[in-house]
Amino acid sequence: MMRARYWHALDDGRVQCDLCPRHCRLKHGVRGACFVRRNDHGVLVLTSYGRTSGFCIDPIEKKPLYHYFPGSSVFSFGTVGCHLACRHCQNWHLSAATDDALLARAATPEQIAEAAVRSGCASVAITYNDPIPSLEFAVDVAAACRERGIGTVAVTNGYVDSEPGQEFFSAMDAANVDLKGFTESFYRRICSAHLEPVLETLRLIGSLRAAGGPWLEITNLIIPGENDSDEEIHAMTSWIVQSLGPEVPLHFSAFRPAWRMLDHMPTPRATLARARDIAIANGLRYVYTGNVYDPEGGVTRCAECGAVLMSRVGFETRIGALGPGGVCSRCARPVPGVFA
């Protein structure tokens, strides 16, 4: 374990974590909601530094990132714990873990970066559970990767305070933020969190991106009866266009019953198609569907001439009219993203 950043001592002997909007106030020996940050004799420590729950080489499309080195491999790893409590979590065995033994594989940031280089990966992804509670470890991994010329990707819920968020996302080369819904009620009932801090994080990444910061894509997992109304999808996609711009890729993903939401039905393909239509009608130019077989939902078209730039079947990307440097080979319009 190592001394954490973003906390302060309280007069009663507790410490307050200032990493995320939960602001956990912890007595000696007590862990925060994320599980990996703990008060150790009046000092907040990170217990997951240099420890992982395993490694895997994935296609970058699995994160999902469709406009960041498409077709490349990414060296993925995670830790344990999460500062949200989503009832539908697909990786609940890691995010809701309360056992340090799951952190079975030790690795320094330098070892992770070197393993990615040896594996021929273009980037490293911190994924499976949320990387924000392990901020210090994630930032050091990103620094080690940059020294070796490879990128770092964060797959995250975006639930973080502004100052640590600035440090975290400035260290990343790309991020996929899970915008879980677009009502305060959904975030409270399903995730035990709040909506506005996630919107603030998206605005922050947008401003960083404008100054050459991380590439951003957004995922929205649609759960039948919870966040699938036309009104909510309209409000969310309109907000993205107005606040972040029309070129941010948006992924609508199908829900599969998991953990504490086994009583819900899987998302129909028609629901994802309807959501995609609403998003496109509201001005978003790159809208995708996932977790279902939907060939059109995996196609990237030129916003100028309509040429098929890339198409996807599962996690396999097929390059079409995407020219060198990320331009349409038919009309020369630049395609937003990061391309080899």
KENULO-509341 format. One record per residue (C-alpha): x, z, y. Coordinates in steps of 0.001 Angstrom, whole numbers, plus 500000, padded with zeros to 6 digits. Layout:
N
XZY...
This chain:
340
500000500000500000501050499554503615500014500862507006497068498860508302496458497522511791493308497857513895492270501498513669492437504675515697492378508393514988489317510492515815489350514042517142487826515453513960490646514213511709488933511080510571490137507571511371487984504677512538488702501203511245488426498616514023488771495511511846485120494566511369481822495492513048481152498216510460483729500488512166483960502781509138484855506381509996486837507797507117487973511235506028491257511668504160491144509864500813487967507934501620487829504145501454485945501858503793483000499698502769485496496940501911487191499223499296490755498165500185491259500117503451491648503903503086492460506989505124495714508394503771496515511688505527495296510413508895496728506902508582494684503853507653496392501981504815495759498685503059495796499186499292495684495496498336498882494297500019500966492197497625498411492541494825496011489881493618493196489388491130494695486118489864495629482559490764494168479109490197494882475534491289491682473985492670490657470763494387490330471451498107486737470174497874485840473313495893486328475613498900484432473503500172486569471580502657485852467846502884487832466932506006491038468875505308493554466934503187490786465416501036491752464878497417494588467414497563495170470489495419495043474013496798496705477112495330493920479714495313494081483480495007492020486516495890492144490294495910489120492587495475486482494119497713484349492844500572482950494320503772479529492720503221477133493627500418475375490323499742472751490720497046473326487162495838477138487239495615478475484774493058481786486671492725480316490168492655482758491287489941485500491004492587483686491582495882481896494719494634484830495997492603485712499672492780488636499533490361492207498973491526493100497859488008491575494463488816494533493938491151496728493213488171499107490587489522501714491542492101503060488819494384504803488776497724503725486292500398506943484374499765506291484181496019502771482849496612504029480188499013506824479163496627504361478915493734502196476584495816505202474386496614506235474221492940502660473319491974502550470404494400499724471914496436499151470973500053497784474409500928497068477961499824493503479323499867492644482999500194489281483001498477487037484409495682486454487599497678486680487822501454490225487798502892489464489607506158489747493181504757493268492237503567494184490809506973497790492014506991498482490412503603496658487187504518498547486761507795501901487272506071500975484738503371500087482244506093503447482785507806505319482239504535503348479046503916504073477638507377507791478192506838507503475918503794505348473250505402502086473957503628498754475059505062496690478198504613492929478153504134490541481096504578487190481108502793485347483866504613482105485375505834483558485584509351482559489241509822485370490522512041485922492024515491487308489773518205490914491032518478491711491025514738489719487807514427492016486203516980495076487191514938493554486242511590492254482788512468495254481903514638497337482298511469495118479933509451495245476148509287491654475760508095488623477929507455485301477583505751482919480161507187479840481116505190476967481245507672474582482977505304471403482578507300470240482350510872468085485436511359469063489035511946466503490020509316468258487983506616471659489459507405470282493016507389468171492717504219470388490515502082473926491184503348473777494664504957475305493153508095474409491481511389474218487853512484475724487919515983479291488925514978479445485875512695478283483619515531480948485153517766483562484377515104482409480760514926482683480485518711486174481985518496487316479470515867485787476688517930487830477718520953490990478045518865490363474617517371490073473092520841493600474398521513495033473018518255493971475891515998492393475903512546490115473204511218486556474552510712483813473762508239480628475787507640478679476521504460475056477636504293473790478748500882470035478112500841467998480711498942464341479834498221461965482063500138464728483759502125466479481330504503465009477938503610462322477422506251462426474295508403462349476509511504465448478460510499467403475362509473466420473652512729467528476660514783470833476977512926471818473324513102470787473065516769472989476072517520475959474507515728475631471286517732475260473122521042477923475792520438480518474034518281479805470333518650478335467622516444481488466942514415481754470281512573481088469533508879478190471533507435477685472121503713474251473057502371474793474688498989472318475406496196471684479007495193471992480071491553470498483431490505473245486067490482473910489789490652470977491508492411468905488372492981468258487280489425464530487176490190464890484200492576464606480566491526467506478107491949467385475934495051465584472629494440467566469506495291464712468427497566465262471534499711468903470621500290467965467020501100465362468226503613467890470563505236470393467711505475467796465480507137467018468183509702470699468701510479471338464990510937468247464627513121469605467452515296472861465561515848475297466806513200477342463853511956478863465222508742476364467076506567476845467598502839475033469110499862476655471053497037475986472721493681473591469878492787473928466248491744473311464362494986475560461294495458474443460646499049475041464310499913478744463827499151479309460732501279481246460714504549480203457812506794481772456580509998479744457874512940480296454543514720479755451738512189478366453563509148481158452522506773481649454779503733484897456614504485484867458922501462482522459570498569482487462446496125481302463086492599481595466779491851484931467839493311486549464409493061487010462494496317487187458714496361488698457202499482486813454242500939487248452958504489489320455950505591492488454472507033495929456032507539495925458959509943492185459531509595490554456541511263487846454164510095489601451064508801486608448940509858486125449984513509489151452249514176487016455250515220488928458516514635487480460736511914487486464460512707489645466446510318493170466920509042494447464026506949497722463189505260
